[in-house]
Each structure stands twice: as structure tokens, then as C-alpha cells.
Amino acid sequence: MSEPDPELVELWSRVFQMAREGRTETLAAYVDAGIAVNLTNDRGDTLVMLAAYHGHADTVKALLDRGADPNRLNDRGQSPLAGAVFKNDPDVVKALLAGGADPDAGTPSAVDTARMFGNTELLTLLQP
């Protein structure tokens, strides 16, 4: 297997940083221009995972609106929803749930994570 083009690697690195920083409009423009909405980094983190973990509900919503998979697990079996619960971010949790995230996906799941931390507010959000 050949190594990816260094210019592509640099572009992907910038795109992942946009997700971490919540640069919604710029990131959405890149996705609209052809960057894969379910692009993953070397740890299997998607753009949605990074936006969710860093607390950017608007970015999460924009990615989900463009077809991102809310249930794609990273290489450690973690879901974006579990990451948002871990970070105690109700706005991101709500955005992910509205976009079809499964509270029982991953290990630990979002439900398990909320229980582990005794987070009754988020546990209530996660219950059907």
C-alpha cells in the first residue's frame, strides 16, 4: 500500500482541527466540496467524534445534516455520544440524539457512561 500524498495528509489534519475547534462554516464548506463526512483519523475518530468531544453542538449538527454517521465507533469502541456524556455536554448529547445516535452503542455506551458518573440529567435524556 502506498503512502498518502503529503498534501492530502496536511489537508486532513486541518479538517480534523476544524472539527476540534468547532469551525462549523469552514468545515461544512470542506465537506460540501468533497471531503468525506465520515473521514477518520489514525485513531478511528470521525469529525463528529472530535466535534462532539470538544463541545461543538452546531458543528455536530452540521456534520449530521451532511450524512455523518452518529454511531461510528473509534478504534477503542467509543461512540461520539458516549464522549459527549463523558464531557457532560447536554447540548451535544441532544444534537447527537436528534441525529439518530444510539445510546447503547459502544463500550462503554453513553448510558453506561452516564450511570458510571451518576449523571441523572443525561441519563434522563438518553432514556427512550
PECOR-V440070 format. One record per residue. RES is the residue in three letters. PSI is psi as a letter, one per 40 degrees, with the letter a starting at -180 (NA if undefined). Layout:
BEGIN
res=RES psi=PSI
res=RES psi=PSI
END
This chain:
BEGIN
res=MET psi=h
res=SER psi=i
res=GLU psi=i
res=PRO psi=i
res=ASP psi=h
res=PRO psi=d
res=GLU psi=d
res=LEU psi=d
res=VAL psi=d
res=GLU psi=d
res=LEU psi=d
res=TRP psi=d
res=SER psi=d
res=ARG psi=d
res=VAL psi=d
res=PHE psi=d
res=GLN psi=d
res=MET psi=d
res=ALA psi=d
res=ARG psi=d
res=GLU psi=e
res=GLY psi=f
res=ARG psi=g
res=THR psi=d
res=GLU psi=d
res=THR psi=d
res=LEU psi=d
res=ALA psi=d
res=ALA psi=d
res=TYR psi=d
res=VAL psi=d
res=ASP psi=d
res=ALA psi=e
res=GLY psi=e
res=ILE psi=h
res=ALA psi=h
res=VAL psi=d
res=ASN psi=f
res=LEU psi=h
res=THR psi=i
res=ASN psi=a
res=ASP psi=e
res=ARG psi=e
res=GLY psi=e
res=ASP psi=h
res=THR psi=i
res=LEU psi=d
res=VAL psi=d
res=MET psi=d
res=LEU psi=d
res=ALA psi=d
res=ALA psi=d
res=TYR psi=d
res=HIS psi=e
res=GLY psi=f
res=HIS psi=g
res=ALA psi=d
res=ASP psi=d
res=THR psi=d
res=VAL psi=d
res=LYS psi=d
res=ALA psi=d
res=LEU psi=d
res=LEU psi=d
res=ASP psi=d
res=ARG psi=e
res=GLY psi=e
res=ALA psi=i
res=ASP psi=h
res=PRO psi=e
res=ASN psi=e
res=ARG psi=h
res=LEU psi=i
res=ASN psi=a
res=ASP psi=e
res=ARG psi=e
res=GLY psi=e
res=GLN psi=i
res=SER psi=i
res=PRO psi=d
res=LEU psi=d
res=ALA psi=d
res=GLY psi=d
res=ALA psi=d
res=VAL psi=d
res=PHE psi=d
res=LYS psi=e
res=ASN psi=f
res=ASP psi=g
res=PRO psi=d
res=ASP psi=d
res=VAL psi=d
res=VAL psi=d
res=LYS psi=d
res=ALA psi=d
res=LEU psi=d
res=LEU psi=d
res=ALA psi=d
res=GLY psi=e
res=GLY psi=e
res=ALA psi=i
res=ASP psi=h
res=PRO psi=e
res=ASP psi=e
res=ALA psi=i
res=GLY psi=i
res=THR psi=h
res=PRO psi=i
res=SER psi=i
res=ALA psi=d
res=VAL psi=d
res=ASP psi=d
res=THR psi=d
res=ALA psi=d
res=ARG psi=d
res=MET psi=d
res=PHE psi=e
res=GLY psi=f
res=ASN psi=g
res=THR psi=d
res=GLU psi=d
res=LEU psi=d
res=LEU psi=d
res=THR psi=d
res=LEU psi=d
res=LEU psi=e
res=GLN psi=h
res=PRO psi=NA
END
